[in-house]
C-alpha cells in the first residue's frame, strides 16, 4: 500500500527541481539569454506563485501522511474528515483558492469550495477498489483538465493557464509511473495515502483554474463536474446504496461502479477499461465545454448525460437479474 509515497516523491522532486531551476534562471542574465523568448515572461510569474505551490504541496503531504497512517494502523473516520476539512480550510481561507461560480456570496462559496475538495478526495479514495482504476481515472482527468487550461486563456493575462496546467501534468506524469506497477496484476497499490494526495491536488487545481473567463461562456464552470463524472457518480451511488440498506457509509463493500460492472459479467480488467472509456468521454466533453457557445454547451452536456444514463441502464439490468 506504499504506492502513494512513490506518487508523492515523483510530484515533490519534480516541483523541487523546477523551483530551483526558476530561481537560478531569474538570477542569471546569461542563462536568460539562452532561453526561448516565449519562456522569459513566465519566470517572474511562476516565482511569485511558488509560495502558493509549496503551501499546496504541504497540505498534500499532510493528507498523504494521514492516508499512510490509516493504511498501517487505522484512523477514525471522523478524525480523517476533520483533517481533510482543516486542510481544505487552509487552502480556501489561507491561500485564497475558493470559487465564485457566479454566486457572489463569499461565505457560501468558501463552504462549497471546502466541500468540493473533501468530496473529490474521498471520491478517488472510494474509487480505488481495482488494479489501475483510481490511478488511471485520475490520470485521464488530469490530462483533460490540463488540456482545458492550456487552451483557455487567463482573463487577466490572455495567456494559457500554465501554472495550473503544469501542476496537473506533473500529477499525471507521476501517476503514469505508478500505473506501470499498478496495472493488473498489480505489484503495488496506491493506498489511502495516494488517493488522498491525488484527489486533493486535482480538486485544488480545478479551484485555481479559470474556466469562464469569457462572459459569453458562464457554462464553462461546469467543466470540472463533467471531468469528475465517474468518481462523483461512484461516490454518490455507493453512499446512497449503503445508507438505503442501513449500513455505515464509511465501511467498504462491493457496491462500487466497477463492482457492479463485474456483476454484469465483465472481467475486472474490462470493468476498469470501461471506466476509462466513460472518463475519457466526459473529459473530452469538459474540454469542449470551455470553448463552445451556450447552445452548443447544451449538446455537450447532453453527451455526458447520455453516457451516464447508459451506465444507469446497464446497472439496472444487473439489478433486475439479481431480483429474478
C-alpha positions as CSV (number, residue, x, y, z in Angstrom):
1,X,0.0,0.0,0.0
2,X,3.0,2.3,-0.4
3,X,2.3,3.5,-3.9
4,X,1.2,6.8,-2.6
5,X,4.7,7.5,-1.2
6,X,6.1,6.9,-4.7
7,X,3.5,9.3,-6.3
8,X,4.3,11.9,-3.6
9,X,8.0,11.6,-4.3
10,X,7.5,12.0,-8.1
11,X,5.5,15.1,-7.6
12,X,7.7,16.7,-4.9
13,X,11.0,16.0,-6.6
14,X,9.7,17.4,-9.9
15,X,8.5,20.6,-8.3
16,X,11.7,21.0,-6.2
17,X,13.8,20.7,-9.3
18,X,11.5,23.1,-11.2
19,X,11.6,25.7,-8.3
20,X,15.4,25.6,-8.1
21,X,15.6,25.9,-11.9
22,X,13.4,29.0,-11.9
23,X,15.3,30.6,-9.1
24,X,18.6,30.1,-10.9
25,X,17.2,31.3,-14.2
26,X,15.8,34.5,-12.6
27,X,19.2,35.4,-11.2
28,X,21.3,34.7,-14.3
29,X,21.2,37.1,-17.2
30,X,23.5,34.8,-19.2
31,X,21.1,31.9,-18.8
32,X,18.1,34.0,-19.7
33,X,19.8,35.0,-22.9
34,X,19.9,31.3,-23.9
35,X,16.2,30.6,-23.0
36,X,13.5,30.9,-25.7
37,X,11.9,34.4,-25.6
38,X,8.5,32.9,-25.0
39,X,9.6,31.5,-21.6
40,X,11.0,34.7,-20.1
41,X,7.7,36.4,-19.3
42,X,6.7,33.4,-17.2
43,X,9.7,33.3,-14.9
44,X,8.6,36.1,-12.5
45,X,5.0,34.9,-12.5
46,X,6.0,31.4,-11.6
47,X,8.3,32.6,-8.9
48,X,5.6,34.9,-7.4
49,X,3.3,31.8,-7.0
50,X,6.0,29.4,-5.7
51,X,4.8,30.1,-2.1
52,X,1.3,29.1,-3.0
53,X,2.6,26.0,-4.7
54,X,4.6,24.8,-1.7
55,X,1.7,25.7,0.6
56,X,-0.5,23.3,-1.5
57,X,2.2,20.6,-1.5
58,X,2.4,20.9,2.3
59,X,-1.3,20.3,2.5
60,X,-1.0,17.4,0.2
61,X,1.9,16.0,2.3
62,X,-0.3,16.1,5.4
63,X,-3.0,14.2,3.7
64,X,-0.6,11.7,2.2
65,X,0.8,11.0,5.7
66,X,-2.7,10.7,7.1
67,X,-3.5,8.1,4.4
68,X,-0.3,6.1,5.1
69,X,-1.2,6.1,8.8
70,X,-4.7,5.0,8.0
71,X,-3.4,2.1,5.9
72,X,-0.9,1.0,8.6
73,X,-2.8,1.5,11.9
74,X,-6.3,2.7,11.0
75,X,-7.6,6.2,11.7
76,X,-11.1,7.1,13.0
77,X,-13.3,8.2,10.1
78,X,-14.3,11.4,11.9
79,X,-10.6,12.3,12.5
80,X,-9.9,11.7,8.8
81,X,-12.8,14.0,7.8
82,X,-11.6,16.6,10.4
83,X,-8.1,16.7,9.0
84,X,-9.4,16.8,5.4
85,X,-11.7,19.8,6.2
86,X,-8.8,21.5,8.1
87,X,-6.5,21.2,5.1
88,X,-9.4,22.4,2.8
89,X,-10.0,25.4,5.0
90,X,-6.3,26.3,4.8
91,X,-6.5,26.2,1.1
92,X,-9.6,28.2,0.9
93,X,-9.1,30.8,3.6
94,X,-5.3,30.7,3.9
95,X,-4.3,30.5,0.2
96,X,-7.5,32.1,-1.2
97,X,-8.4,29.3,-3.6
98,X,-12.1,29.3,-3.4
99,X,-14.5,29.7,-6.3
100,X,-17.3,32.1,-7.1
101,X,-19.5,30.1,-9.5
102,X,-21.3,33.4,-10.3
103,X,-22.9,33.2,-6.8
104,X,-21.3,36.3,-5.2
105,X,-21.8,35.2,-1.6
106,X,-18.3,34.7,-0.2
107,X,-19.1,32.6,2.9
108,X,-21.3,30.3,0.8
109,X,-18.8,29.8,-2.0
110,X,-16.0,29.2,0.6
111,X,-18.0,26.4,2.3
112,X,-18.9,24.9,-1.1
113,X,-15.2,25.0,-2.0
114,X,-14.2,23.1,1.1
115,X,-17.0,20.5,0.4
116,X,-15.7,20.2,-3.1
117,X,-12.2,19.5,-2.0
118,X,-13.2,16.9,0.6
119,X,-15.7,15.3,-1.7
120,X,-13.1,14.9,-4.5
121,X,-10.5,13.5,-2.1
122,X,-13.0,10.8,-0.9
123,X,-14.3,10.1,-4.4
124,X,-10.8,9.0,-5.5
125,X,-10.3,7.1,-2.3
126,X,-13.6,5.2,-2.8
127,X,-12.7,4.5,-6.5
128,X,-9.5,2.8,-5.5
129,X,-11.0,-0.7,-5.5
130,X,-9.4,-2.4,-8.5
131,X,-6.0,-2.6,-10.0
132,X,-5.3,0.5,-12.1
133,X,-8.7,2.0,-11.6
134,X,-8.3,5.2,-9.4
135,X,-4.9,6.0,-10.7
136,X,-6.0,5.6,-14.4
137,X,-9.1,7.6,-13.9
138,X,-7.1,10.4,-12.2
139,X,-4.6,10.4,-15.0
140,X,-7.3,10.9,-17.6
141,X,-9.0,13.6,-15.6
142,X,-5.6,15.4,-15.0
143,X,-4.7,15.3,-18.7
144,X,-8.2,16.5,-19.8
145,X,-8.1,19.4,-17.4
146,X,-4.5,20.3,-18.3
147,X,-5.7,20.5,-21.9
148,X,-8.5,22.8,-20.9
149,X,-6.1,25.1,-19.1
150,X,-3.6,25.2,-22.0
151,X,-6.4,26.2,-24.4
152,X,-8.3,28.6,-22.0
153,X,-6.6,31.9,-21.6
154,X,-6.5,33.6,-18.2
155,X,-8.7,36.7,-18.4
156,X,-6.1,38.8,-16.7
157,X,-3.1,38.0,-18.9
158,X,-4.7,36.5,-22.0
159,X,-2.1,33.7,-21.7
160,X,-2.6,30.0,-21.3
161,X,-3.0,28.9,-17.6
162,X,0.4,27.3,-17.4
163,X,0.7,27.3,-13.6
164,X,-2.4,25.1,-13.2
165,X,-1.7,23.0,-16.3
166,X,1.8,22.3,-15.1
167,X,0.6,21.1,-11.7
168,X,-1.9,18.7,-13.4
169,X,0.7,17.4,-15.9
170,X,3.1,16.7,-13.1
171,X,0.4,14.7,-11.2
172,X,-0.4,13.0,-14.5
173,X,3.3,12.0,-15.1
174,X,3.7,10.7,-11.5
175,X,0.6,8.6,-11.9
176,X,1.8,7.2,-15.2
177,X,5.0,6.0,-13.4
178,X,2.9,4.4,-10.7
179,X,0.4,2.8,-13.1
180,X,3.2,0.8,-14.7
181,X,3.5,-1.1,-11.4
182,X,-0.3,-0.9,-10.6
183,X,-1.5,-2.5,-13.9
184,X,-3.2,-5.9,-13.5
185,X,-1.9,-7.9,-11.8
186,X,-0.7,-5.1,-9.5
187,X,2.6,-5.2,-7.8
188,X,1.9,-2.2,-5.6
189,X,-1.2,-0.3,-4.6
190,X,-2.0,3.4,-4.2
191,X,-3.4,3.1,-0.7
192,X,-5.2,5.9,1.1
193,X,-2.0,8.0,1.1
194,X,-2.0,8.1,-2.7
195,X,-5.7,8.6,-3.2
196,X,-5.9,11.4,-0.7
197,X,-2.9,13.2,-2.2
198,X,-4.1,12.8,-5.8
199,X,-7.7,13.8,-5.0
200,X,-6.6,16.8,-3.1
201,X,-4.2,18.1,-5.9
202,X,-6.9,17.5,-8.6
203,X,-9.6,19.2,-6.6
204,X,-7.5,22.3,-5.8
205,X,-6.3,22.6,-9.4
206,X,-9.9,22.8,-10.5
207,X,-10.5,25.6,-7.9
208,X,-7.4,27.5,-9.0
209,X,-8.4,27.4,-12.7
210,X,-10.4,30.0,-14.5
211,X,-13.0,28.2,-16.7
212,X,-15.3,31.1,-17.5
213,X,-13.0,34.0,-18.2
214,X,-15.2,34.9,-21.2
215,X,-18.5,36.3,-20.1
216,X,-20.2,34.6,-23.1
217,X,-19.3,31.1,-21.6
218,X,-20.5,31.0,-18.0
219,X,-21.4,27.4,-18.5
220,X,-17.7,26.5,-18.6
221,X,-17.8,26.4,-14.8
222,X,-19.5,23.0,-15.2
223,X,-16.3,21.6,-16.8
224,X,-14.9,20.2,-13.6
225,X,-18.2,18.4,-12.9
226,X,-18.1,16.8,-16.3
227,X,-14.5,15.7,-16.0
228,X,-15.2,14.2,-12.5
229,X,-18.4,12.5,-13.5
230,X,-17.2,8.9,-12.9
231,X,-15.6,9.4,-9.4
232,X,-18.5,11.6,-8.2
233,X,-21.1,9.2,-9.7
234,X,-19.4,6.3,-8.0
235,X,-19.2,8.0,-4.6
236,X,-22.8,9.3,-4.7
237,X,-24.4,6.0,-5.7
238,X,-22.3,4.0,-3.2
239,X,-23.2,6.3,-0.3
240,X,-26.9,6.1,-1.4
241,X,-26.8,2.3,-1.5
242,X,-25.2,2.0,1.9
243,X,-27.5,4.4,3.6
244,X,-30.6,2.9,1.9
245,X,-29.6,-0.5,3.2
246,X,-28.9,0.8,6.7
247,X,-25.2,0.3,6.6
248,X,-22.4,2.7,7.6
249,X,-21.3,4.9,4.7
250,X,-17.7,4.5,5.9
251,X,-17.5,0.7,5.7
252,X,-16.2,-0.6,2.4
253,X,-18.2,-3.1,0.3
254,X,-18.7,-4.3,-3.3
255,X,-21.4,-1.7,-4.3
256,X,-19.0,0.4,-6.4
257,X,-19.5,1.2,-10.1
258,X,-16.6,-1.2,-11.1
259,X,-18.0,-4.0,-9.0
260,X,-21.5,-3.5,-10.5
261,X,-19.9,-3.9,-14.0
262,X,-18.2,-7.1,-12.9
263,X,-21.6,-8.3,-11.6
264,X,-22.9,-7.8,-15.2
265,X,-20.4,-10.2,-16.5
266,X,-17.4,-8.1,-17.3
267,X,-13.9,-9.1,-16.2
268,X,-12.1,-6.9,-13.8
269,X,-9.8,-5.5,-16.5
270,X,-12.8,-4.9,-18.7
271,X,-14.6,-3.0,-15.9
272,X,-11.5,-0.8,-15.4
273,X,-11.2,-0.1,-19.2
274,X,-14.9,0.7,-19.3
275,X,-14.4,3.2,-16.5
276,X,-11.5,4.7,-18.5
277,X,-13.7,5.0,-21.6
278,X,-16.5,6.8,-19.7
279,X,-14.0,9.1,-18.0
280,X,-12.3,9.8,-21.3
281,X,-15.6,10.7,-23.0
282,X,-16.6,13.0,-20.1
283,X,-13.1,14.5,-20.0
284,X,-13.2,15.4,-23.7
285,X,-16.7,16.9,-23.1
286,X,-15.2,19.0,-20.3
287,X,-12.5,20.4,-22.7
288,X,-15.2,21.2,-25.3
289,X,-17.4,22.9,-22.8
290,X,-14.8,25.7,-22.2
291,X,-14.8,26.6,-25.9
292,X,-18.4,26.4,-27.1
293,X,-21.4,28.7,-27.0
294,X,-24.4,28.1,-24.7
295,X,-26.4,26.3,-27.3
296,X,-23.5,24.1,-28.2
297,X,-22.8,23.5,-24.5
298,X,-26.3,22.0,-24.1
299,X,-25.3,19.4,-26.7
300,X,-22.0,18.7,-24.9
301,X,-23.8,18.3,-21.6
302,X,-26.3,16.0,-23.4
303,X,-23.4,13.7,-24.4
304,X,-22.3,13.5,-20.8
305,X,-25.9,12.8,-19.6
306,X,-26.3,10.1,-22.3
307,X,-23.1,8.4,-21.2
308,X,-24.2,8.4,-17.5
309,X,-27.7,7.2,-18.5
310,X,-26.1,4.3,-20.4
311,X,-24.3,3.4,-17.2
312,X,-27.6,3.5,-15.3
313,X,-29.3,1.3,-17.9
314,X,-26.5,-1.3,-17.7
315,X,-26.6,-1.3,-13.9
316,X,-30.4,-1.5,-13.8
317,X,-30.1,-4.6,-16.0
318,X,-27.9,-6.2,-13.4
319,X,-30.3,-5.2,-10.6
320,X,-33.3,-6.9,-12.4
321,X,-31.2,-10.0,-12.8
322,X,-30.4,-10.0,-9.1
323,X,-34.1,-9.6,-8.4
324,X,-35.1,-12.6,-10.6
